Amino acid sequence: MLTLLCLAQFMLIADVTVVNVALPTIGAELSLSGSALTWIVTAYTLFFGSLLLLGGRLADTLGKLRMYVVGLSLFTAASLVSGLAASGPALITARSVQGVGAALLSPAAMALVTTLFDGPARHKALGLWAAIGGVGAAAGVMLGGLLVSEAGWAWIFFINIPVGLVALIAVPALLGRTHRAANPAPSRGRLDLLGALTLTTAPALLIYGLVESRDRGFGAAHVWLPLVGAAAFTVAFFAVERRVAVPLVRLEVLARRSLLGGALVMLAASGLLISAFFLNSFYVQHILGEDALTTGLAFLPVAVAVTLGAHLGGTAVGRIGWRLTAAAGFALTAAGALLLTGLTADSELWTGLTPGFSLMSFGLGTTFVCATTAAMNGLGHQDTGLASGLVTTAHELGAALGVAVIAMVAGASLEGAGNLSGYAAAFTTSAFIAVAAGISGWFLLPAGRPDLSQGRVMAH
């Protein structure tokens, strides 16, 4: 069960980055402009990130297994249409539907994990789940390079179909009566439509504004207006939820310190990792002149580093607690980022890029575990969908925010190999962000640690 649920989540996270290496080929075959290529990536993250909290609450109210099936069905069908797309608009539309399916599937799958496991088993399961966040992103680049070189860009989407069908059939079959017996019937009360509207619109406007800011800066009206709108809808959401009889989101759940701390750590970790992928993918292909396959292979040590970091991070959380583990992880991340400030046009791929990039990834692997296990600490089954939706929303928002900020700092260095000072500035900024995240996490994460011997969580 855990393998199947993690496999489904792996597909969703890998699809955030799998397109990056394929964009030049897609643009050439479909005759797409740079703006259209950007939206092939953005359409997925926009719908994925903006609908996650709603998807999490739907899992709590309509049933975790039901929303898992609906979300996975949408995602798998949209993957087929994406691979068959013969034009830019068709591909962007299919990617949007993929994002909707992912937003319904991800929180439901994570909620099933927390429902199926308790005590030390839950801690280990969530540690594995957390590792998927980093490994999936790195593997997406590797798979993209391999599939584009050997089979064609359409297969970055077709590969989802057999995996999706297996997970779609096997999970309900394995759960069977066990799931129904272990969990009360989902609530079928009236849906808070106004709360759902404001909850969905606020992150959608935020992600849109951040994505547009990459190319146009924050001064353009169609960039800052969505950001102002996101703030306004956020205020409206809290106002609505205080007044409705049956709120979509219970505000006392959002106010939990461990949940907020976990979401903040996830926001920073995702932003740092995905922005590093963005910069280093560009560096390998456009500065060092490597092909798609070599670019994909360059991320293999990164995937291994994230996996090792998550594994050791799960052990460290159980021994020294969330705060120390997160602080150590972000310290290693900052050190790796500083190593990357020395990249030049003459640097070797495996000796120049790999050490610092792998050290960053190892450190962030530990922080992913801290974020997930802290956020889900002490929650009842009725709120696990909402909490998992919030954590995954932080992952997607962090990715959008991290790339927007780092791309602005890198500036003209992304236009060619003549001046790499922007790369040094971008990785220096990443180091500062890692240090700030480590300090913030120290104050927001629980001060305790899971008691693995007795299945309790000691937090104070």
C-alpha positions as CSV (number, residue, x, y, z in Angstrom):
1,M,0.0,0.0,0.0
2,L,2.7,2.5,1.0
3,T,4.7,1.7,-2.1
4,L,1.7,2.3,-4.4
5,L,0.7,5.6,-2.6
6,C,4.3,6.9,-2.8
7,L,4.5,5.9,-6.4
8,A,1.4,8.0,-7.2
9,Q,2.9,10.9,-5.4
10,F,6.2,10.4,-7.2
11,M,4.5,10.8,-10.5
12,L,2.9,14.1,-9.4
13,I,6.2,15.6,-8.2
14,A,8.3,14.3,-11.1
15,D,5.8,16.1,-13.5
16,V,6.8,19.4,-12.1
17,T,10.4,19.1,-13.5
18,V,10.1,16.4,-16.1
19,V,9.1,18.9,-18.8
20,N,12.2,21.2,-18.3
21,V,14.6,19.2,-20.3
22,A,12.0,18.5,-23.0
23,L,11.0,22.1,-23.6
24,P,13.5,22.8,-26.5
25,T,12.3,19.7,-28.3
26,I,8.6,20.5,-27.7
27,G,9.1,24.1,-28.8
28,A,10.7,23.0,-32.1
29,E,8.2,20.3,-33.0
30,L,5.1,22.3,-32.1
31,S,6.5,25.7,-33.2
32,L,5.9,27.4,-29.8
33,S,7.1,30.7,-28.5
34,G,9.0,31.1,-25.3
35,S,5.9,32.3,-23.5
36,A,3.9,29.3,-24.6
37,L,6.7,27.0,-23.4
38,T,6.7,28.7,-20.0
39,W,3.0,28.0,-19.7
40,I,3.5,24.3,-20.4
41,V,5.3,24.2,-17.1
42,T,3.2,26.8,-15.3
43,A,-0.2,25.5,-16.1
44,Y,0.5,22.3,-14.1
45,T,1.9,24.1,-11.0
46,L,-0.8,26.8,-11.2
47,F,-3.7,24.3,-10.8
48,F,-1.8,21.9,-8.7
49,G,-0.8,24.5,-6.1
50,S,-4.0,26.6,-6.1
51,L,-6.4,23.7,-5.6
52,L,-4.5,21.6,-3.0
53,L,-6.1,23.0,0.1
54,L,-9.6,22.5,-1.4
55,G,-8.5,19.0,-2.5
56,G,-7.4,18.2,1.1
57,R,-10.7,19.3,2.6
58,L,-12.7,17.4,0.0
59,A,-10.7,14.3,1.0
60,D,-11.7,14.9,4.6
61,T,-15.4,15.6,3.8
62,L,-16.1,13.3,0.8
63,G,-13.7,10.5,1.5
64,K,-10.0,9.9,1.1
65,L,-10.3,6.9,-1.1
66,R,-13.0,8.5,-3.3
67,M,-10.9,11.6,-4.0
68,Y,-7.8,9.5,-4.6
69,V,-9.6,7.6,-7.3
70,V,-11.0,10.7,-8.9
71,G,-7.7,12.6,-8.8
72,L,-5.7,9.7,-10.2
73,S,-8.2,9.0,-13.0
74,L,-8.0,12.7,-14.1
75,F,-4.2,12.8,-13.9
76,T,-3.8,9.6,-15.9
77,A,-6.3,10.5,-18.6
78,A,-4.7,14.0,-18.9
79,S,-1.3,12.4,-19.2
80,L,-2.5,10.5,-22.3
81,V,-4.0,13.6,-23.9
82,S,-0.7,15.5,-23.2
83,G,1.3,12.9,-25.0
84,L,-1.1,13.0,-28.0
85,A,-1.3,16.8,-28.1
86,A,-0.5,18.3,-31.5
87,S,-0.6,22.0,-30.6
88,G,0.5,24.3,-27.8
89,P,-3.1,25.1,-26.6
90,A,-4.0,21.4,-26.5
91,L,-0.9,20.6,-24.5
92,I,-1.4,23.5,-22.1
93,T,-5.0,22.5,-21.5
94,A,-4.1,18.9,-20.8
95,R,-1.4,20.0,-18.4
96,S,-4.0,22.1,-16.6
97,V,-6.2,19.1,-16.1
98,Q,-3.2,17.2,-14.9
99,G,-2.8,19.8,-12.2
100,V,-6.4,19.5,-11.2
101,G,-6.0,15.8,-10.9
102,A,-2.8,16.1,-8.9
103,A,-4.4,18.6,-6.5
104,L,-7.2,16.1,-5.7
105,L,-4.9,13.1,-5.6
106,S,-1.9,14.3,-3.5
107,P,-3.6,15.2,-0.2
108,A,-5.9,12.2,-0.4
109,A,-2.9,9.9,-0.8
110,M,-1.0,11.5,2.0
111,A,-4.1,11.4,4.3
112,L,-4.4,7.6,3.5
113,V,-0.8,7.1,4.6
114,T,-1.5,8.9,7.9
115,T,-4.7,6.9,8.4
116,L,-3.1,3.5,7.7
117,F,-0.1,4.0,10.1
118,D,0.2,4.9,13.7
119,G,3.1,5.5,16.1
120,P,6.6,4.7,14.9
121,A,5.2,3.1,11.7
122,R,3.6,6.5,10.8
123,H,6.9,8.3,11.5
124,K,8.7,6.0,9.1
125,A,6.0,6.1,6.5
126,L,5.9,9.9,6.5
127,G,9.7,10.0,6.3
128,L,9.5,7.9,3.1
129,W,6.7,10.2,1.8
130,A,8.9,13.3,2.5
131,A,11.8,11.8,0.5
132,I,9.5,11.6,-2.5
133,G,9.3,15.4,-2.6
134,G,13.0,15.7,-3.4
135,V,13.6,12.5,-5.2
136,G,10.7,13.0,-7.5
137,A,11.9,16.4,-8.6
138,A,15.4,15.2,-9.3
139,A,14.1,12.0,-11.0
140,G,11.9,14.1,-13.2
141,V,14.9,15.8,-14.8
142,M,16.7,12.4,-15.2
143,L,13.6,10.8,-16.8
144,G,13.0,13.8,-19.0
145,G,16.6,13.6,-20.4
146,L,16.5,9.9,-20.9
147,L,13.0,9.7,-22.5
148,V,13.5,12.8,-24.8
149,S,16.8,11.4,-26.1
150,E,15.6,7.8,-26.6
151,A,11.9,7.8,-27.2
152,G,10.6,11.4,-27.9
153,W,9.0,14.1,-25.7
154,A,5.5,12.5,-25.7
155,W,6.8,9.6,-23.5
156,I,7.4,11.9,-20.6
157,F,3.6,11.9,-20.3
158,F,2.9,8.3,-21.6
159,I,5.1,6.9,-18.9
160,N,2.4,7.9,-16.3
161,I,-0.3,5.8,-17.9
162,P,0.7,2.2,-16.8
163,V,1.8,3.5,-13.4
164,G,-1.4,5.3,-12.9
165,L,-3.5,2.3,-14.0
166,V,-1.7,0.0,-11.6
167,A,-2.1,2.4,-8.7
168,L,-5.8,3.1,-9.6
169,I,-6.7,-0.6,-9.5
170,A,-4.5,-1.9,-6.8
171,V,-5.0,0.7,-4.0
172,P,-8.8,0.3,-3.7
173,A,-8.5,-3.5,-4.0
174,L,-5.9,-3.7,-1.2
175,L,-7.7,-1.3,1.1
176,G,-11.0,-3.1,0.7
177,R,-13.0,-3.4,3.9
178,T,-10.0,-2.6,6.1
179,H,-10.2,1.1,5.1
180,R,-14.0,1.3,5.6
181,A,-13.8,-0.4,9.0
182,A,-10.9,1.7,10.3
183,N,-12.4,5.1,9.4
184,P,-15.9,6.6,10.1
185,A,-18.0,7.6,7.1
186,P,-17.0,11.0,5.6
187,S,-19.0,14.1,6.4
188,R,-21.6,15.0,3.7
189,G,-22.6,18.3,5.1
190,R,-23.1,21.4,3.0
191,L,-20.0,22.6,1.2
192,D,-18.8,26.0,2.0
193,L,-18.8,27.4,-1.6
194,L,-17.7,30.9,-0.7
195,G,-14.8,29.6,1.4
196,A,-13.9,27.2,-1.5
197,L,-13.9,30.1,-4.0
198,T,-11.6,32.4,-1.9
199,L,-9.4,29.5,-0.8
200,T,-8.8,28.5,-4.5
201,T,-8.5,32.0,-5.9
202,A,-5.9,33.4,-3.5
203,P,-3.1,30.8,-4.2
204,A,-4.0,30.8,-7.9
205,L,-3.4,34.6,-8.2
206,L,-0.2,34.3,-6.0
207,I,1.3,31.6,-8.3
208,Y,0.3,33.5,-11.4
209,G,1.9,36.7,-10.2
210,L,5.1,35.0,-9.1
211,V,5.5,33.2,-12.4
212,E,4.9,36.3,-14.5
213,S,7.4,38.2,-12.3
214,R,10.2,35.9,-13.6
215,D,10.2,37.6,-17.0
216,R,8.6,41.0,-16.3
217,G,9.6,42.0,-12.8
218,F,7.3,43.1,-10.0
219,G,6.8,46.5,-11.5
220,A,4.4,45.4,-14.3
221,A,0.7,46.0,-13.5
222,H,-0.3,42.5,-14.5
223,V,2.3,41.1,-12.0
224,W,1.5,43.2,-8.9
225,L,-2.2,43.3,-9.4
226,P,-2.6,39.5,-9.0
227,L,-0.3,39.6,-5.9
228,V,-2.6,42.3,-4.4
229,G,-5.6,40.2,-5.4
230,A,-4.1,37.2,-3.7
231,A,-3.7,39.2,-0.4
232,A,-7.3,40.5,-0.7
233,F,-8.7,37.0,-1.3
234,T,-6.7,35.6,1.7
235,V,-8.2,38.2,4.0
236,A,-11.7,37.4,2.5
237,F,-11.1,33.7,3.2
238,F,-10.4,34.2,6.9
239,A,-13.4,36.6,7.2
240,V,-15.7,34.0,5.5
241,E,-14.5,31.1,7.6
242,R,-15.1,33.0,10.9
243,R,-18.8,33.5,10.0
244,V,-20.0,30.3,8.3
245,A,-21.7,27.6,10.4
246,V,-19.7,24.8,8.8
247,P,-16.4,26.2,7.6
248,L,-14.4,24.6,4.8
249,V,-11.3,24.9,7.0
250,R,-11.3,25.0,10.7
251,L,-9.1,27.9,11.6
252,E,-7.8,26.4,14.8
253,V,-6.2,23.7,12.7
254,L,-4.4,26.3,10.6
255,A,-3.2,28.0,13.8
256,R,-1.3,24.9,15.0
257,R,2.3,25.8,15.5
258,S,3.7,22.5,14.3
259,L,1.6,22.7,11.1
260,L,2.7,26.3,10.4
261,G,6.4,25.4,11.2
262,G,6.2,22.3,8.9
263,A,4.7,24.3,6.1
264,L,7.3,27.1,6.4
265,V,10.2,24.5,6.3
266,M,8.6,22.9,3.2
267,L,8.1,26.3,1.5
268,A,11.8,27.1,2.0
269,A,13.1,23.6,1.1
270,S,11.1,23.3,-2.0
271,G,12.0,26.8,-3.2
272,L,15.7,26.2,-2.7
273,L,15.7,22.8,-4.4
274,I,13.5,23.6,-7.4
275,S,15.4,26.9,-8.0
276,A,18.7,25.0,-7.9
277,F,17.3,22.6,-10.5
278,F,16.2,25.6,-12.6
279,L,19.7,27.2,-12.5
280,N,21.7,24.0,-12.8
281,S,19.6,22.6,-15.7
282,F,20.2,25.9,-17.6
283,Y,23.9,25.9,-16.7
284,V,24.5,22.3,-17.9
285,Q,22.7,22.7,-21.2
286,H,23.4,26.3,-22.2
287,I,26.7,27.1,-20.5
288,L,28.5,23.7,-20.6
289,G,26.7,22.7,-23.8
290,E,25.6,19.2,-22.8
291,D,22.7,17.4,-24.4
292,A,19.4,16.3,-22.8
293,L,20.7,12.8,-21.8
294,T,23.8,14.1,-20.1
295,T,21.7,16.8,-18.3
296,G,19.4,14.1,-17.0
297,L,22.3,11.9,-15.8
298,A,23.9,14.9,-14.0
299,F,20.9,14.8,-11.7
300,L,21.5,11.1,-10.7
301,P,23.9,12.0,-7.8
302,V,21.3,14.6,-6.7
303,A,18.5,12.0,-6.5
304,V,20.8,9.7,-4.4
305,A,21.8,12.6,-2.1
306,V,18.1,13.6,-1.5
307,T,17.3,10.0,-0.7
308,L,20.2,9.6,1.7
309,G,19.3,12.9,3.4
310,A,15.7,11.9,3.9
311,H,16.7,8.5,5.3
312,L,19.2,10.0,7.8
313,G,16.9,12.9,8.5
314,G,14.1,10.5,9.6
315,T,16.6,8.8,12.0
316,A,17.9,12.2,13.2
317,V,14.4,13.5,14.0
318,G,13.8,10.5,16.2
319,R,17.0,11.0,18.1
320,I,17.7,14.7,18.3
321,G,14.3,16.3,17.4
322,W,12.9,18.4,14.7
323,R,14.7,21.7,15.4
324,L,18.2,20.4,15.5
325,T,17.7,18.2,12.4
326,A,16.2,21.1,10.4
327,A,19.0,23.5,11.5
328,A,21.6,21.0,10.4
329,G,19.9,20.3,7.1
330,F,19.7,24.0,6.2
331,A,23.3,24.6,7.3
332,L,24.5,21.9,4.9
333,T,22.2,23.5,2.2
334,A,23.9,26.8,2.7
335,A,27.4,25.3,2.5
336,G,26.5,23.5,-0.7
337,A,25.1,26.7,-2.2
338,L,28.3,28.6,-1.4
339,L,30.3,25.9,-3.1
340,L,28.3,26.6,-6.3
341,T,29.1,30.3,-6.3
342,G,32.5,29.4,-7.9
343,L,31.0,27.9,-11.1
344,T,32.5,29.2,-14.3
345,A,32.1,28.5,-18.0
346,D,35.2,26.3,-17.8
347,S,34.1,24.2,-14.8
348,E,33.8,20.5,-15.1
349,L,30.4,19.0,-14.8
350,W,31.2,16.2,-12.3
351,T,33.9,17.9,-10.3
352,G,32.6,21.5,-10.4
353,L,28.8,21.2,-10.2
354,T,28.1,17.8,-8.6
355,P,29.8,18.3,-5.1
356,G,28.0,21.5,-4.2
357,F,24.7,20.5,-5.8
358,S,24.7,17.1,-4.0
359,L,25.5,18.7,-0.7
360,M,22.6,21.1,-1.1
361,S,20.3,18.2,-2.0
362,F,21.4,16.1,0.9
363,G,20.7,18.9,3.4
364,L,17.3,19.6,1.9
365,G,16.4,15.9,2.0
366,T,16.6,16.0,5.8
367,T,14.4,19.2,5.9
368,F,11.7,17.6,3.8
369,V,11.3,14.9,6.5
370,C,11.2,17.5,9.3
371,A,8.5,19.5,7.4
372,T,6.2,16.5,6.8
373,T,6.4,14.8,10.1
374,A,6.1,18.0,12.1
375,A,3.1,19.2,10.1
376,M,1.2,16.0,10.6
377,N,2.1,15.7,14.3
378,G,-0.9,15.2,16.6
379,L,-3.6,15.6,14.0
380,G,-6.8,13.6,14.1
381,H,-7.9,11.7,11.0
382,Q,-10.6,14.3,10.3
383,D,-7.9,16.9,9.6
384,T,-5.2,15.0,7.8
385,G,-6.4,15.8,4.3
386,L,-6.4,19.6,5.1
387,A,-2.9,19.4,6.7
388,S,-1.4,17.4,3.8
389,G,-3.0,19.8,1.4
390,L,-1.3,22.7,3.2
391,V,2.1,21.0,3.2
392,T,1.9,20.2,-0.5
393,T,0.6,23.7,-1.2
394,A,3.8,25.0,0.5
395,H,5.8,22.7,-1.8
396,E,4.3,24.2,-4.9
397,L,4.3,27.8,-3.7
398,G,7.9,27.4,-2.6
399,A,8.8,26.1,-6.1
400,A,7.1,29.1,-7.8
401,L,8.5,31.7,-5.4
402,G,12.0,30.2,-5.4
403,V,12.4,30.2,-9.1
404,A,10.9,33.7,-9.4
405,V,13.4,35.1,-6.8
406,I,16.5,33.3,-8.0
407,A,15.8,34.0,-11.7
408,M,15.6,37.7,-10.9
409,V,18.8,37.6,-9.0
410,A,20.6,35.7,-11.7
411,G,19.4,38.3,-14.3
412,A,21.4,38.6,-17.5
413,S,23.5,35.6,-16.7
414,L,20.7,33.4,-17.9
415,E,20.9,34.9,-21.4
416,G,24.3,33.6,-22.2
417,A,27.8,32.4,-21.1
418,G,29.5,35.8,-21.2
419,N,28.8,36.8,-17.6
420,L,28.3,34.3,-14.8
421,S,28.3,36.8,-11.9
422,G,24.5,36.3,-11.7
423,Y,24.9,32.6,-10.9
424,A,27.2,33.5,-8.0
425,A,24.7,36.1,-6.7
426,A,21.9,33.6,-7.0
427,F,23.6,30.9,-5.0
428,T,24.7,33.4,-2.4
429,T,21.1,34.4,-2.1
430,S,20.2,30.7,-1.7
431,A,22.7,30.4,1.1
432,F,21.2,33.3,3.0
433,I,17.6,31.9,2.5
434,A,18.8,28.6,3.9
435,V,20.2,30.2,7.0
436,A,17.1,32.3,7.5
437,A,14.9,29.2,7.1
438,G,17.0,27.3,9.7
439,I,16.6,30.1,12.2
440,S,12.8,30.5,11.6
441,G,12.3,26.7,11.8
442,W,14.1,26.7,15.2
443,F,11.3,28.9,16.6
444,L,8.3,27.3,14.8
445,L,9.0,23.6,14.7
446,P,8.2,21.5,17.8
447,A,11.0,21.3,20.4
448,G,10.4,17.6,21.0
449,R,10.9,14.5,19.0
450,P,8.9,11.4,18.1
451,D,9.1,8.6,20.8
452,L,9.7,5.7,18.4
453,S,9.8,3.1,21.1
454,Q,6.3,3.9,22.4
455,G,4.6,5.3,19.4
456,R,4.1,8.7,21.0
457,V,5.2,12.2,20.0
458,M,7.0,14.2,22.7
459,A,6.6,17.9,21.7
460,H,6.8,20.9,23.9
